[in-house]
Amino acid sequence: MEQKWIDIAAEIKEIAQKGLTFARDSFDIERYRRLQQIAIDIYAGLSNEDPQLIRRAFQDDTGYPTPRTDCRGVVFRDDKLLMVKEIEDGGWTLPGGWCDNRMTGSENVAREVWEETGFTVQVQRLLGVLDRDKFGDHPTYPYNVYKIFYLCQITGGQATASNETSQVEFFTEEQVAGLQLSEARTKHYQLKKIFELYRHPETQPMFD
């Protein structure tokens, strides 16, 4: 039932955001702002978050609603996968984050890997593009997210924690299966598929 209301709130948010993008009549603008407030109230009630924080997140997301893009670096050394431990929630994840404007996907992921791990990398190939919500087991965001995974090769640097990460480690597939993950960023089914793609480079990238 909670997920149903989250989905309803997300749809209301999108309707309000589209309306505020194109509406010119002052009465229509007020109606769409009211819809936006209803969506904020639903999210705040379900998440116990501060409504002011949710309102700022909603208001920062302006223009026609399109998916956000999250890039993740897949880095292997001696058949072990590079993972970082997030300070925010204490879970492990692939290094990465939101893509910045005016940078390509590969530029974004190389920057994120360096900032979070201390390693410089060269992007080798695309491993996949996934809709974050397709499997329905991520913590819910009020917007859609596409996750892009890039296979990268280390070119320099050394393992170094950052202001976002407390540990930088390489893990075997068996070790990865037992890790507590940062659920909002990385899921076990994604990591399992990544190991398969790494072992079989002839396989097509994952998508959807």
ZIVENBEL-V698655 format. One record per residue. N is the residue number from 1. RES is the residue in one small letter. PHI is phi in whole degrees, -180 to 180 (* if undefined). OMEGA is omega as a letter, one per 30 degrees, with the letter a starting at -180 (NA if undefined). NEAR is the number of other ideal C-beta (glycine too) atoms within 8 Angstrom. Layout:
BEGIN
n=(N & N)
res=(RES & RES)
phi=(PHI & PHI)
omega=(OMEGA & OMEGA)
near=(NEAR & NEAR)
END
This chain:
BEGIN
n=(1 & 2 & 3 & 4 & 5 & 6 & 7 & 8 & 9 & 10 & 11 & 12 & 13 & 14 & 15 & 16 & 17 & 18 & 19 & 20 & 21 & 22 & 23 & 24 & 25 & 26 & 27 & 28 & 29 & 30 & 31 & 32 & 33 & 34 & 35 & 36 & 37 & 38 & 39 & 40 & 41 & 42 & 43 & 44 & 45 & 46 & 47 & 48 & 49 & 50 & 51 & 52 & 53 & 54 & 55 & 56 & 57 & 58 & 59 & 60 & 61 & 62 & 63 & 64 & 65 & 66 & 67 & 68 & 69 & 70 & 71 & 72 & 73 & 74 & 75 & 76 & 77 & 78 & 79 & 80 & 81 & 82 & 83 & 84 & 85 & 86 & 87 & 88 & 89 & 90 & 91 & 92 & 93 & 94 & 95 & 96 & 97 & 98 & 99 & 100 & 101 & 102 & 103 & 104 & 105 & 106 & 107 & 108 & 109 & 110 & 111 & 112 & 113 & 114 & 115 & 116 & 117 & 118 & 119 & 120 & 121 & 122 & 123 & 124 & 125 & 126 & 127 & 128 & 129 & 130 & 131 & 132 & 133 & 134 & 135 & 136 & 137 & 138 & 139 & 140 & 141 & 142 & 143 & 144 & 145 & 146 & 147 & 148 & 149 & 150 & 151 & 152 & 153 & 154 & 155 & 156 & 157 & 158 & 159 & 160 & 161 & 162 & 163 & 164 & 165 & 166 & 167 & 168 & 169 & 170 & 171 & 172 & 173 & 174 & 175 & 176 & 177 & 178 & 179 & 180 & 181 & 182 & 183 & 184 & 185 & 186 & 187 & 188 & 189 & 190 & 191 & 192 & 193 & 194 & 195 & 196 & 197 & 198 & 199 & 200 & 201 & 202 & 203 & 204 & 205 & 206 & 207 & 208)
res=(m & e & q & k & w & i & d & i & a & a & e & i & k & e & i & a & q & k & g & l & t & f & a & r & d & s & f & d & i & e & r & y & r & r & l & q & q & i & a & i & d & i & y & a & g & l & s & n & e & d & p & q & l & i & r & r & a & f & q & d & d & t & g & y & p & t & p & r & t & d & c & r & g & v & v & f & r & d & d & k & l & l & m & v & k & e & i & e & d & g & g & w & t & l & p & g & g & w & c & d & n & r & m & t & g & s & e & n & v & a & r & e & v & w & e & e & t & g & f & t & v & q & v & q & r & l & l & g & v & l & d & r & d & k & f & g & d & h & p & t & y & p & y & n & v & y & k & i & f & y & l & c & q & i & t & g & g & q & a & t & a & s & n & e & t & s & q & v & e & f & f & t & e & e & q & v & a & g & l & q & l & s & e & a & r & t & k & h & y & q & l & k & k & i & f & e & l & y & r & h & p & e & t & q & p & m & f & d)
phi=(* & -61 & -62 & -60 & -71 & -63 & -64 & -63 & -62 & -63 & -67 & -61 & -58 & -65 & -61 & -64 & -67 & -63 & -62 & -69 & -73 & -110 & -68 & -120 & -73 & -63 & -70 & -64 & -60 & -65 & -64 & -68 & -65 & -67 & -61 & -60 & -66 & -62 & -63 & -61 & -63 & -65 & -61 & -63 & -67 & -83 & -101 & 63 & -83 & -63 & -55 & -65 & -67 & -66 & -61 & -64 & -64 & -66 & -72 & -72 & -91 & -112 & 81 & -62 & -70 & -133 & -63 & -82 & -121 & -117 & -104 & -130 & -91 & -108 & -125 & -113 & -142 & 55 & 65 & -109 & -94 & -76 & -134 & -125 & -100 & -75 & -67 & -58 & -127 & 77 & -98 & -91 & -155 & -69 & -64 & 158 & 169 & -64 & -77 & -88 & -65 & 62 & -135 & -73 & -60 & -68 & -65 & -62 & -69 & -63 & -65 & -63 & -61 & -64 & -64 & -94 & -124 & 89 & -97 & -89 & -137 & -116 & -73 & -102 & -164 & -82 & -98 & 171 & -132 & -123 & -77 & -56 & -96 & -60 & -94 & 69 & -120 & -87 & -55 & -79 & -105 & -82 & -151 & -82 & -133 & -100 & -105 & -111 & -111 & -119 & -80 & -127 & -115 & -69 & -116 & 174 & 88 & -148 & -59 & -144 & -70 & -133 & -74 & -109 & -124 & -99 & -144 & -131 & -143 & -107 & -131 & -74 & -62 & -65 & -68 & -59 & -61 & -100 & -78 & -82 & -92 & -80 & -60 & -74 & -113 & -144 & -123 & -64 & -65 & -68 & -67 & -61 & -66 & -63 & -63 & -63 & -66 & -67 & -73 & -127 & -62 & -77 & -72 & -67 & -57 & -78 & -152 & 69)
omega=(l & l & l & a & l & l & l & l & l & l & l & l & a & l & a & a & l & a & a & l & a & a & l & l & a & l & l & l & l & l & a & l & l & l & l & l & l & l & l & a & l & l & a & a & a & a & a & l & l & l & l & l & l & l & l & l & l & a & l & a & a & a & a & a & l & a & l & a & l & a & a & l & l & a & l & l & a & l & l & a & l & l & l & l & a & l & a & a & l & a & l & a & l & l & l & a & a & l & l & l & l & l & l & l & a & l & l & a & l & l & a & l & a & a & a & a & a & l & l & a & l & a & a & a & l & l & l & l & a & l & a & a & a & a & l & a & l & l & a & l & l & l & a & a & l & l & a & a & l & l & a & l & l & l & a & l & l & a & a & l & a & l & l & a & a & a & l & a & l & a & l & l & l & l & l & a & a & a & l & a & l & a & a & a & a & l & a & a & l & a & l & l & a & l & l & l & l & a & a & a & l & a & l & l & l & l & a & NA)
near=(4 & 6 & 8 & 7 & 10 & 12 & 8 & 9 & 14 & 12 & 8 & 13 & 14 & 9 & 10 & 13 & 15 & 10 & 13 & 12 & 9 & 6 & 9 & 5 & 6 & 5 & 6 & 10 & 12 & 8 & 9 & 13 & 10 & 8 & 12 & 14 & 8 & 10 & 15 & 12 & 9 & 13 & 13 & 12 & 6 & 10 & 7 & 4 & 8 & 6 & 9 & 6 & 8 & 14 & 9 & 8 & 9 & 13 & 7 & 6 & 9 & 7 & 5 & 6 & 10 & 5 & 8 & 9 & 10 & 14 & 16 & 15 & 15 & 14 & 15 & 10 & 8 & 5 & 5 & 9 & 15 & 17 & 14 & 16 & 13 & 14 & 8 & 6 & 7 & 8 & 12 & 11 & 14 & 15 & 14 & 13 & 6 & 7 & 10 & 7 & 4 & 3 & 8 & 5 & 10 & 8 & 8 & 12 & 17 & 14 & 10 & 13 & 17 & 12 & 8 & 13 & 16 & 10 & 13 & 9 & 14 & 7 & 10 & 7 & 8 & 9 & 11 & 11 & 10 & 12 & 10 & 11 & 10 & 7 & 7 & 6 & 4 & 11 & 5 & 8 & 9 & 12 & 10 & 11 & 12 & 12 & 12 & 14 & 16 & 16 & 14 & 14 & 8 & 10 & 7 & 5 & 10 & 5 & 8 & 8 & 9 & 9 & 3 & 9 & 13 & 6 & 7 & 13 & 9 & 8 & 10 & 8 & 9 & 6 & 8 & 13 & 9 & 5 & 10 & 5 & 11 & 12 & 10 & 6 & 12 & 11 & 10 & 8 & 7 & 11 & 13 & 10 & 10 & 13 & 11 & 9 & 14 & 10 & 5 & 7 & 6 & 3 & 7 & 3 & 10 & 11 & 6 & 5)
END
